[in-house]
Amino acid sequence: MTTQAPQSASTTAFFVQAIISFAVSSVAVCVGIIYLPVQTWVRAFLALGLLYVITSTFTLAKCIRDKQESQALTNRADQARLDKLLTEHDPYSTQKL
């Protein structure tokens, strides 16, 4: 019994759609901040807030990905131990433990 690495469920089309969606939403918010009829310092504050949200989003996505990868490694190790126990187990053995 062999274990295989989990396959990614995301297709290329989904990946491209996510990139385009991120780019369009970021540009739209930036344009909205630029054309907002307020003082320059308010625009700068909003732009800084937008930058913070974007960097926090990337950090959160990386943390979630790292957690999922570590769980996948743990699951594979557990599966390998179980496979080893099952291959070593002989249900017809007459020896008692």
C-alpha positions in Angstrom: 0.0 0.0 0.0 1.6 3.3 -1.0 0.6 6.8 0.0 0.6 9.6 -2.4 1.1 13.3 -1.8 -2.2 15.2 -1.7 -3.1 16.8 -5.0 -4.0 20.5 -5.2 -7.7 21.0 -5.9 -7.1 24.4 -7.5 -7.1 24.5 -11.3 -5.1 27.0 -13.4 -8.3 28.9 -14.3 -9.1 29.3 -10.6 -5.6 30.5 -9.9 -5.8 33.1 -12.8 -9.3 34.2 -11.6 -7.9 34.8 -8.1 -5.0 36.9 -9.4 -7.3 38.9 -11.7 -9.8 39.5 -8.9 -7.1 40.6 -6.5 -5.6 43.0 -9.0 -9.0 44.5 -10.0 -10.1 45.0 -6.4 -6.8 46.5 -5.4 -6.7 48.9 -8.4 -10.4 49.9 -7.8 -9.7 50.7 -4.1 -6.6 52.7 -5.0 -8.5 54.7 -7.7 -11.2 55.3 -5.2 -8.7 56.6 -2.6 -7.0 58.8 -5.2 -10.3 60.4 -6.4 -11.8 60.8 -2.9 -12.6 64.4 -2.3 -10.6 64.8 1.0 -7.4 66.2 2.1 -4.1 64.6 1.1 -3.3 63.4 4.6 -6.6 61.5 4.7 -5.8 59.8 1.3 -2.3 58.9 2.6 -3.9 57.4 5.8 -6.3 55.3 3.7 -3.6 54.2 1.3 -1.4 53.1 4.3 -4.4 51.2 5.7 -4.9 49.5 2.3 -1.3 48.5 2.2 -1.5 47.1 5.7 -4.6 45.1 4.8 -2.9 43.7 1.7 0.3 42.6 3.5 -1.8 41.1 6.3 -3.8 39.1 3.8 -0.6 37.7 2.3 0.8 36.8 5.7 -2.5 35.1 6.7 -2.6 33.1 3.5 1.0 32.0 4.1 0.3 30.9 7.7 -2.8 28.9 6.6 -0.8 27.3 3.8 2.0 26.4 6.2 -0.4 24.9 8.7 -2.1 22.8 6.0 1.2 21.5 4.8 2.4 20.6 8.3 -0.9 18.7 8.9 -0.5 16.9 5.5 3.0 15.8 6.6 1.7 14.6 10.0 -1.2 12.7 8.3 1.3 11.1 5.9 3.5 10.0 8.8 0.5 8.6 10.7 -0.6 6.8 7.6 2.9 5.3 7.1 2.9 4.0 10.7 -0.5 2.5 10.2 0.5 0.9 6.9 3.6 -0.6 8.6 1.6 -2.0 11.5 -0.9 -3.5 9.1 1.8 -5.2 7.0 3.5 -6.6 10.0 0.3 -7.9 11.6 -0.4 -11.5 11.0 -4.0 -12.4 12.1 -3.3 -16.1 11.8 -0.3 -16.1 14.2 -0.6 -18.5 17.1 1.8 -16.5 19.3 0.2 -14.6 22.2 1.5 -11.2 23.2 
